[in-house]
């Protein structure tokens, strides 16, 4: 009788040990799975995403800001509803207006002069199949913006065309962005190559999209 009770307790103890080991194995398995998922989330296109770093982020944005404030970018992001023109960013000749969709009004549509490709010759209209200003309800003004103001604006979905960080990264290769480095003859290019700009843009976003201190 005592032996049977002893064997019963021994069996129960073994069963508990097996259950404990099974639970431990499940916990270890979930931890390993979570670690793998976490690693995958930190990798984009084979490269680790940098951690937040306000110093590196602000430094990268200085390069971004220099490009966005160049005539090749700012001329299509004016404070008013008339695009800017030339390396001195004067008001566009004939004073075309933005319009609701950013493509002009009435007979003065952007595409009337800006053809799908650059028009040959000096100071002739640059071209692109989708030439336009930002629309009236999302003007994305660069002109007159301080580094702090522009950095804040660029990551605000209510002002940037409803773009999240992923879409902002993709925007670096937008056709009109790329056109800034191909505006035809006798126009000053942005202060760095598109590859350098894109690297700074991605670095700024990956490190936290910090804004420089307000002046």
C-alpha positions in Angstrom: 0.0 0.0 0.0 2.8 2.4 1.0 4.8 1.4 -2.1 1.9 2.1 -4.3 1.4 5.5 -2.8 5.1 6.2 -3.2 5.0 5.1 -6.9 2.0 7.3 -7.4 3.7 10.4 -6.0 6.8 9.6 -8.0 4.7 9.4 -11.2 3.0 12.7 -10.5 6.4 14.3 -9.8 7.7 13.1 -13.1 4.6 14.4 -14.9 5.0 17.8 -13.3 8.6 17.9 -14.4 7.7 17.0 -18.0 5.0 19.7 -18.0 7.5 22.3 -16.6 10.1 21.4 -19.2 7.4 21.7 -22.0 6.4 25.1 -20.8 10.0 26.3 -20.6 10.6 25.0 -24.1 7.5 26.9 -25.3 8.7 30.1 -23.6 12.2 29.8 -25.1 10.7 29.1 -28.5 8.5 32.3 -28.3 11.4 34.4 -27.2 13.5 33.2 -30.2 10.6 33.8 -32.6 10.1 37.3 -31.2 13.8 38.0 -31.5 13.7 37.0 -35.2 10.7 39.2 -35.9 12.3 42.1 -34.1 15.5 41.7 -36.2 13.5 41.6 -39.4 11.6 44.8 -38.4 15.0 46.5 -38.0 16.2 45.6 -41.4 15.2 47.4 -44.6 16.6 46.4 -48.0 19.3 44.5 -46.3 20.5 47.4 -44.1 19.9 47.9 -40.4 17.7 50.9 -39.5 19.6 53.3 -37.4 18.5 54.1 -33.9 17.3 57.5 -32.9 20.1 60.0 -32.8 19.3 63.7 -32.6 22.8 64.9 -33.5 23.1 62.7 -36.6 19.5 63.5 -37.6 20.0 67.3 -37.4 23.3 67.0 -39.2 21.7 65.1 -42.1 18.8 67.6 -42.3 21.3 70.4 -42.8 22.1 68.8 -46.2 18.4 68.1 -46.9 17.5 71.7 -46.2 20.3 73.0 -48.5 18.8 71.1 -51.4 15.1 71.9 -50.7 15.9 75.6 -50.5 17.8 75.6 -53.8 15.9 77.2 -56.7 15.4 73.8 -58.3 13.2 72.7 -55.4 11.9 76.0 -53.9 10.7 77.4 -57.2 7.9 74.8 -57.2 7.1 75.3 -53.5 6.4 79.0 -53.3 4.7 80.8 -50.4 2.1 82.2 -52.8 0.1 80.8 -55.6 2.5 81.9 -58.4 5.5 79.6 -59.1 9.0 81.0 -58.9 11.5 81.0 -61.8 15.2 81.2 -62.4 18.2 80.9 -60.2 17.1 84.1 -58.4 13.6 82.7 -57.7 11.7 85.6 -59.2 8.0 85.3 -59.9 7.2 83.2 -62.9 6.7 85.2 -66.2 3.0 85.6 -67.2 2.1 85.0 -63.5 0.4 81.5 -63.8 -1.7 80.5 -60.8 -1.6 77.3 -58.8 -5.2 76.3 -59.2 -7.0 73.7 -57.1 -5.0 70.7 -58.3 -1.7 72.6 -58.7 -1.8 72.4 -62.5 -2.9 75.9 -63.3 -6.2 77.6 -64.1 -8.2 78.1 -67.3 -6.1 78.3 -70.4 -2.9 78.8 -68.4 -2.2 75.2 -67.5 1.4 74.1 -66.6 1.5 71.5 -69.3 0.8 74.1 -72.0 4.4 75.2 -71.8 6.1 72.4 -69.7 6.1 69.4 -72.1 6.8 65.8 -71.1 10.5 66.4 -71.7 12.8 69.4 -71.5 12.5 71.8 -74.4 15.9 72.1 -76.2 17.8 75.4 -75.8 18.9 77.9 -73.2 16.3 79.0 -70.6 13.5 77.1 -72.3 10.8 75.4 -70.2 11.9 72.2 -68.4 9.6 69.3 -68.9 8.0 66.4 -67.1 4.8 64.4 -67.8 3.4 65.4 -64.4 4.6 69.0 -64.0 2.7 70.9 -61.4 2.8 72.7 -58.1 1.4 71.1 -54.9 -2.4 71.4 -54.8 -4.2 74.2 -53.1 -5.2 72.1 -50.0 -1.6 70.9 -49.4 0.7 73.6 -50.6 3.9 72.3 -49.0 5.6 75.7 -48.9 9.4 75.7 -48.8 9.9 79.4 -49.5 10.7 81.4 -46.3 10.6 78.3 -44.0 13.3 78.0 -41.4 15.1 74.6 -40.9 12.9 74.0 -37.8 9.7 74.9 -39.6 10.5 72.9 -42.7 11.6 69.8 -40.8 8.3 69.8 -38.8 6.2 70.4 -41.9 7.8 67.6 -43.8 6.9 64.9 -41.3 3.4 66.2 -40.6 0.9 64.1 -42.6 -1.6 67.0 -42.5 0.9 69.1 -44.5 3.0 66.6 -46.5 0.3 64.9 -48.6 -0.6 62.3 -46.0 2.7 60.6 -46.2 4.1 58.3 -43.4 7.8 57.7 -42.9 7.8 54.8 -45.5 6.2 57.0 -48.1 8.5 59.9 -47.3 11.5 57.6 -48.0 10.0 56.5 -51.3 9.4 60.2 -52.2 13.1 60.7 -52.6 12.8 58.9 -55.9 9.6 60.6 -57.1 9.8 61.6 -60.8 9.4 65.3 -60.1 12.1 65.2 -57.3 14.5 63.6 -59.7 13.7 66.3 -62.3 15.4 68.8 -60.0 18.7 67.4 -61.3 17.6 67.5 -64.9 16.1 70.9 -65.6 17.7 71.6 -69.0 20.5 73.9 -70.0 21.9 76.9 -68.1 20.2 76.1 -64.8 22.2 75.7 -61.6 21.8 72.2 -60.1 21.1 71.6 -56.4 24.2 71.8 -54.2 24.8 68.0 -54.1 24.0 65.0 -56.3 20.7 63.2 -56.0 22.5 60.2 -54.4 24.0 62.4 -51.7 20.6 64.0 -51.1 18.8 60.7 -50.8 21.4 59.4 -48.4 21.0 62.5 -46.2 17.1 62.3 -46.5 17.0 58.6 -45.5 19.5 59.2 -42.6 17.4 62.1 -41.3 14.3 59.9 -41.3 15.9 56.8 -39.9 17.6 58.6 -37.0 14.3 60.2 -35.8 13.6 63.0 -38.2 14.6 65.5 -35.6 14.2 69.2 -36.3 17.0 71.7 -35.8 16.5 74.1 -32.9 14.2 76.9 -33.6 16.1 80.2 -34.1 
